[in-house]
Structures are given as C-alpha cells and as structure tokens.
Amino acid sequence: MNYPFDGELFLSKQKRFNEIIFFVHFYEGSKVLLRRHIELVNELGFDAFAFNLRGKSAFFANPISRSMKPGIKHIWADQITDLMNLLPQKKIVYSFSNPSSSAIEAMAERNTIDIAAMVCDSGPSDKFLESAYHLFQHFTKDGLLTSLTKTIITPMIWSPYLHSDVHPQLEKFPKGFKILSIRGWKDSLIPPNHIDGIFERHANLDWRKLSLPKAGHLNGLKDFRDEYVAGLKPFLEEVATPYV
C-alpha cells in the first residue's frame, strides 16, 4: 500500500509484539532522522511506521485545519489522524518534542481508539513562548537574522492556543492511559519542568519519567543508548501484547 505523506512501514525481522510503533518526528525533522529509533524498536520486536510532517509552506498554502483551527500544529493533527485511520493495527504512539502536542490532539480526536500507550521524547512544552525564546538562543549560531525569523515565525504559525488546548485533550484520555515521558536534564530548549507542566495535572494518566541526567534535547538514544533502552524497553514490553 502507498501511504500519503511519504508514509512507510518498517517491519521487524523478529516480530514479538502485535502493536505497531507509530512515529511522529520532531519540528523541522523527517522520518529519515528517526532511523536510530526505528531500528531500535525493530530490534525489540515491533513493526514501525513513520512519515513526514508537512512543511511550513503547508501553513501558508492553507492555514486552517479541518476543525477550523489555524496553525501547523492542527494541520499536523489532521495528517496524523488520517494516517492512523489507514493502519488497522493497534498502535503505540512515539513522538518527539513539540509535535507531540499534534499527536495528542489527533489521539483525543479519535478518542484514543486503537492506541495502547504513548512515548514522548523531549516534549511537549507547557511554556511554548519560553521554548520559542530558547529556540532563538539555539539558532543564534546560524546568525541573528535567521534566529529572529525562526523565533518569530514559529509561534505565529504554530497555533493561537499555543499549548493551552493540550490539557482538555489529555482529559479525554481514558483513566490509566500509560505515557512514558523521556527527558534530558540538560535540555536547553524544553527543560524537564516544562514537560512536567503538561502531564502532572492529569490524574487520569498513568505517566512516568525516563530521566537522562546528562542528555540534552533529543539526543538521548544517540549519546546515552544504554540508559535510554533500559528505560524504554520495559515500558514497551509492559504495554504491548505478545505476537503469536
């Protein structure tokens, strides 16, 4: 089957679990940049699915989502919804940084049907504007003009709600829904307390932390593989069902 948005299945050579890992890449990323993560879950016995989120040009071409919300966050949620609907397998959503909020939106829209659990790596942030300022500092190495442009444009095209809408969406998740929140203590873009602000107020969630004291933003698996896998593997095995 040909999937939209460059969607692609990555099948495990030694499949052990029924659930498929549904990846949502980070801002300005791509499915190619998730190679390490895809290979890891394949090694653990999971099939995987990855795709490419639409670029910023999609916002300028049509800035309104199907739910009549302006912003790339909501356009991405439409993408994720459409792709989830095409995959009959039960899913474990594995998302990165602030696009995790688009995954949460899509999951809430679909009433989390066929979703076994979620893994969020390095996000999302409960303080979006503060994260945007950190992004400005991060991009200063590319020059002041580039940094200012990216910092100003990102909040403008993201969503007028920033991330305030994530909380009513998470309240729609069923009681006991399991989430693994992976965070690096040295993350200068989305610090751990920004991530805590997303999840800690929701008593319906069964969420836990995988803390990586020496890691920064999104580099946990690359630079601290043993710690990363030691926390991820038991969580995935807990929420998945054996393949017979």
C-alpha positions as CSV (number, residue, x, y, z in Angstrom):
1,M,0.0,0.0,0.0
2,N,1.2,3.5,-0.8
3,Y,0.7,5.8,2.2
4,P,0.3,9.6,1.9
5,F,2.9,12.0,3.4
6,D,5.8,9.6,2.5
7,G,4.4,7.1,5.0
8,E,6.4,3.9,5.3
9,L,6.2,0.6,7.2
10,F,9.4,-0.8,8.7
11,L,8.8,-4.4,9.6
12,S,10.8,-6.2,12.3
13,K,12.7,-9.3,11.2
14,Q,11.9,-10.9,14.5
15,K,8.4,-9.7,15.4
16,R,7.5,-10.2,19.0
17,F,4.5,-7.9,19.6
18,N,1.2,-7.1,17.9
19,E,1.3,-3.4,18.3
20,I,2.9,-1.1,15.7
21,I,5.1,1.8,16.8
22,F,3.6,5.0,15.2
23,F,6.4,7.6,15.0
24,V,5.8,11.4,14.8
25,H,9.1,13.2,14.2
26,F,10.3,16.5,15.7
27,Y,9.9,20.0,14.3
28,E,12.0,20.5,11.1
29,G,12.8,16.8,11.2
30,S,11.9,13.9,9.0
31,K,11.3,10.2,9.1
32,V,14.9,9.7,7.9
33,L,16.2,11.3,11.1
34,L,14.4,8.7,13.2
35,R,16.5,5.9,11.8
36,R,18.0,5.0,15.2
37,H,14.7,4.8,16.9
38,I,13.1,2.8,14.1
39,E,16.0,0.3,14.1
40,L,15.8,0.1,17.9
41,V,12.1,-0.8,18.0
42,N,12.5,-3.2,15.1
43,E,15.3,-4.9,17.2
44,L,12.9,-5.1,20.1
45,G,10.4,-6.9,18.0
46,F,8.0,-4.2,16.9
47,D,6.9,-3.2,13.4
48,A,7.1,0.6,12.9
49,F,5.5,3.3,10.8
50,A,7.0,6.7,10.0
51,F,6.1,9.6,7.7
52,N,7.0,13.2,7.0
53,L,5.1,16.1,8.6
54,R,4.1,18.8,6.2
55,G,6.5,21.8,6.0
56,K,5.8,25.4,6.9
57,S,4.7,26.0,3.3
58,A,1.6,23.9,4.1
59,F,0.5,26.6,6.6
60,F,0.9,29.4,4.1
61,A,-0.9,27.4,1.4
62,N,-3.9,26.6,3.7
63,P,-3.5,27.7,7.3
64,I,-6.8,26.2,8.6
65,S,-7.3,22.6,9.8
66,R,-10.4,20.6,9.2
67,S,-11.6,21.6,12.7
68,M,-11.3,25.2,11.6
69,K,-8.3,25.9,13.8
70,P,-5.4,27.9,12.3
71,G,-1.9,26.7,12.8
72,I,0.5,24.0,11.7
73,K,0.0,22.1,15.0
74,H,-3.6,21.4,13.9
75,I,-2.7,20.7,10.3
76,W,-0.3,18.1,11.6
77,A,-3.0,16.6,13.8
78,D,-5.1,16.1,10.6
79,Q,-2.2,14.3,9.0
80,I,-1.7,12.1,12.0
81,T,-5.4,11.3,12.2
82,D,-5.6,10.3,8.5
83,L,-2.6,8.0,8.8
84,M,-3.8,6.4,12.0
85,N,-7.1,5.6,10.3
86,L,-5.3,3.8,7.5
87,L,-3.4,1.5,9.9
88,P,-5.6,-1.3,11.3
89,Q,-3.0,-2.4,13.9
90,K,-3.2,-1.3,17.5
91,K,-0.6,1.5,18.0
92,I,1.9,2.8,20.4
93,V,2.5,6.5,19.5
94,Y,6.1,7.6,19.8
95,S,6.5,11.3,19.3
96,F,9.2,13.9,19.7
97,S,9.5,17.5,21.1
98,N,6.5,19.9,20.5
99,P,4.9,17.9,17.6
100,S,3.9,15.5,20.4
101,S,1.1,18.0,21.0
102,S,-0.2,17.3,17.5
103,A,-0.2,13.6,18.2
104,I,-2.1,14.2,21.5
105,E,-4.7,16.3,19.5
106,A,-5.2,13.5,17.0
107,M,-5.4,10.9,19.7
108,A,-8.1,12.9,21.6
109,E,-10.0,13.5,18.3
110,R,-10.1,9.7,17.8
111,N,-10.9,9.0,21.4
112,T,-7.6,7.1,21.7
113,I,-9.2,4.1,19.9
114,D,-6.6,1.5,19.0
115,I,-3.9,3.4,20.9
116,A,-2.2,1.2,23.6
117,A,0.2,3.8,25.0
118,M,2.4,6.8,24.2
119,V,6.1,7.7,24.4
120,C,7.0,11.4,24.4
121,D,10.7,12.2,23.9
122,S,11.8,15.8,24.8
123,G,8.4,17.4,24.9
124,P,5.9,18.8,24.6
125,S,6.3,22.1,26.4
126,D,3.7,23.7,28.7
127,K,5.5,27.0,28.2
128,F,5.6,27.4,24.5
129,L,6.7,31.0,24.3
130,E,9.5,30.3,26.7
131,S,10.5,27.4,24.5
132,A,10.4,29.7,21.5
133,Y,12.9,32.1,23.2
134,H,15.2,29.1,23.9
135,L,14.9,28.3,20.2
136,F,16.1,31.8,19.5
137,Q,19.1,31.3,21.6
138,H,19.7,27.9,19.9
139,F,19.6,29.4,16.4
140,T,21.9,32.3,17.1
141,K,24.8,30.2,15.8
142,D,23.1,30.5,12.4
143,G,23.1,34.3,12.6
144,L,20.9,36.8,14.3
145,L,18.5,37.3,11.3
146,T,17.9,33.6,10.9
147,S,17.4,33.2,14.6
148,L,14.9,36.1,14.8
149,T,13.0,34.9,11.8
150,K,12.6,31.3,13.1
151,T,11.7,32.5,16.6
152,I,9.0,34.9,15.4
153,I,7.5,32.7,12.7
154,T,7.3,29.5,14.7
155,P,4.8,30.8,17.3
156,M,2.9,32.7,14.7
157,I,2.3,29.6,12.5
158,W,2.0,27.1,15.4
159,S,-1.4,27.7,17.0
160,P,-3.2,30.6,18.5
161,Y,-3.8,28.4,21.6
162,L,0.0,27.6,21.8
163,H,-0.4,24.6,24.1
164,S,-3.4,25.5,26.3
165,D,-5.6,23.2,24.3
166,V,-3.4,20.1,25.2
167,H,-5.0,20.0,28.7
168,P,-8.6,19.4,27.7
169,Q,-7.4,16.9,25.1
170,L,-5.5,14.9,27.7
171,E,-8.5,14.9,29.9
172,K,-10.3,12.9,27.2
173,F,-7.7,10.1,27.6
174,P,-9.0,7.1,29.4
175,K,-8.2,6.5,33.1
176,G,-4.9,4.7,33.5
177,F,-3.6,5.6,30.0
178,K,0.1,4.9,30.0
179,I,2.7,7.5,28.9
180,L,6.5,7.4,29.1
181,S,8.0,10.9,29.2
182,I,11.6,10.9,28.2
183,R,13.6,14.0,29.2
184,G,17.2,15.2,29.4
185,W,18.1,17.2,32.4
186,K,20.4,19.4,30.3
187,D,17.7,20.1,27.7
188,S,18.0,23.9,27.0
189,L,15.0,24.0,24.6
190,I,12.3,22.2,26.6
191,P,13.5,21.7,30.2
192,P,12.0,18.9,32.2
193,N,9.8,21.2,34.3
194,H,8.1,22.4,31.0
195,I,7.3,18.8,30.2
196,D,6.0,18.2,33.8
197,G,3.6,21.0,33.3
198,I,1.9,19.1,30.5
199,F,1.3,15.9,32.3
200,E,1.3,16.4,36.1
201,R,-2.1,17.9,36.4
202,H,-3.9,15.0,34.8
203,A,-4.8,12.3,37.4
204,N,-6.4,10.1,34.7
205,L,-2.9,9.4,33.2
206,D,-0.6,6.7,34.3
207,W,2.6,8.6,33.3
208,R,6.1,8.0,34.3
209,K,9.5,9.6,33.6
210,L,12.6,8.4,32.0
211,S,15.2,10.9,33.2
212,L,18.6,11.2,31.5
213,P,20.8,13.4,33.7
214,K,23.4,14.1,31.0
215,A,21.2,14.3,28.0
216,G,20.0,17.4,26.1
217,H,17.3,17.9,23.6
218,L,16.5,14.7,21.5
219,N,20.0,13.2,21.9
220,G,19.1,10.5,24.5
221,L,19.3,7.5,22.2
222,K,22.2,8.8,20.3
223,D,24.5,9.6,23.2
224,F,23.1,7.6,26.1
225,R,21.8,4.5,24.5
226,D,22.2,2.1,27.4
227,E,20.2,4.3,29.8
228,Y,17.6,5.1,27.1
229,V,17.0,1.5,26.2
230,A,17.0,0.4,29.8
231,G,14.0,2.7,30.5
232,L,12.2,2.3,27.2
233,K,12.3,-1.5,26.7
234,P,10.4,-2.5,29.9
235,F,7.8,0.2,29.2
236,L,7.1,-1.1,25.7
237,E,7.0,-4.7,26.8
238,E,4.6,-3.7,29.6
239,V,2.1,-2.0,27.3
240,A,2.4,-4.4,24.3
241,T,0.8,-7.8,23.7
242,P,2.8,-10.8,22.6
243,Y,2.7,-11.8,18.9
244,V,1.6,-15.4,18.5
